[in-house]
Amino acid sequence: MAVVLNAEYVADTHSLLWYFARPKLLGPGATAAFAQVAAGEASLVVPVVVLAELIFVLESKPLSADFDLVLSRLQASPNVTLADWTLARTLDLARSRPSPKCTIA
C-alpha cells in the first residue's frame, strides 16, 4: 500500500466509535486511514457534531467506550483537529476533491 503523506481525513461518528470500541468492525480503508493518523503520516479532522452524536450513541448502545477517554485521546493527538464544521469548510473540502460520482436509480 502506498503511503499518502499529508493526507487529511474527516472522521464520522461510526468510524470513530469503531476505532475506539470495536476496531475489527472498521473497513480496510478506515483502518489504513487511522493507522496513518496514529503514525503521524496524516491528519484527522473530527467535527464537533460527531462528538455530540457520539454522546447519544454511547447512551443508547451497549458499547464499551468512554466518551471522556475518547475526547482526551483525541485532544492529546497532535495531528487531530476538533473542528466546528461549517458550510465554508464543506465547500473547501468539496473543491479540493475530484467531483463525486453519484447514480440515482
C-alpha positions in Angstrom: 0.0 0.0 0.0 1.4 3.4 -0.9 1.5 5.9 1.9 0.0 9.3 1.2 1.8 12.0 3.1 0.0 15.0 4.5 -3.4 13.4 3.8 -6.3 14.8 5.7 -9.2 12.6 6.8 -12.6 13.6 8.3 -14.0 11.1 10.8 -17.6 10.3 11.0 -19.3 9.1 14.2 -19.3 5.4 13.5 -15.7 5.2 12.2 -14.6 7.0 15.3 -16.7 4.7 17.6 -15.4 1.6 15.9 -11.8 2.8 16.1 -12.0 3.2 19.9 -14.6 0.5 20.8 -14.6 -2.2 18.1 -11.7 -1.8 15.7 -12.3 -5.1 13.9 -15.5 -3.5 12.5 -13.6 -0.9 10.6 -13.2 -1.5 6.9 -9.7 -1.7 5.4 -9.8 1.9 4.1 -10.7 3.3 7.5 -8.2 1.1 9.3 -5.4 2.3 7.0 -6.5 6.0 7.5 -6.5 5.7 11.3 -3.1 3.9 11.1 -1.7 6.8 9.1 -3.0 9.3 11.6 -1.6 7.3 14.5 1.8 7.1 12.7 1.8 10.9 12.1 1.6 10.4 8.4 -1.9 12.1 8.1 -4.1 14.4 10.0 -7.7 13.8 11.2 -10.5 16.3 11.5 -13.2 15.4 13.9 -16.2 17.7 13.5 -17.7 18.6 16.9 -21.1 17.4 15.7 -19.5 14.0 15.5 -18.6 14.2 19.2 -22.2 15.3 20.0 -23.6 12.3 18.1 -21.1 10.1 19.9 -22.6 11.0 23.2 -26.1 10.0 22.1 -24.8 6.7 20.5 -22.9 5.8 23.7 -26.1 6.5 25.8 -28.2 4.2 23.6 -25.9 1.3 22.7 -24.3 -1.2 24.9 -20.7 -0.4 23.9 -17.5 -0.3 26.0 -16.3 3.1 25.1 -15.9 6.1 27.5 -16.6 9.5 26.0 -14.2 11.3 28.3 -11.4 8.9 27.4 -12.1 9.2 23.6 -12.1 13.0 23.9 -8.9 13.1 25.9 -7.1 10.8 23.4 -8.3 13.0 20.5 -7.2 16.2 22.3 -3.8 14.7 23.1 -3.0 13.8 19.5 -1.0 16.5 17.7 -2.5 15.6 14.3 -6.1 15.5 15.3 -8.2 18.7 15.0 -11.5 19.1 16.7 -13.4 21.5 14.4 -16.6 23.3 14.1 -18.0 22.2 10.7 -19.3 25.0 8.6 -20.7 25.3 5.2 -17.5 27.1 4.1 -15.4 24.2 5.3 -17.7 21.8 3.4 -17.3 23.8 0.2 -13.5 23.9 0.7 -13.4 20.1 1.1 -15.7 19.7 -2.0 -13.5 21.9 -4.1 -10.3 20.1 -3.1 -11.6 16.7 -4.2 -12.5 15.1 -7.5 -16.1 15.5 -8.4 -18.1 12.7 -6.7 -19.9 10.3 -9.0 -23.5 9.5 -8.0 -26.0 7.3 -9.7 -29.6 7.6 -8.6 -31.7 4.7 -9.7 
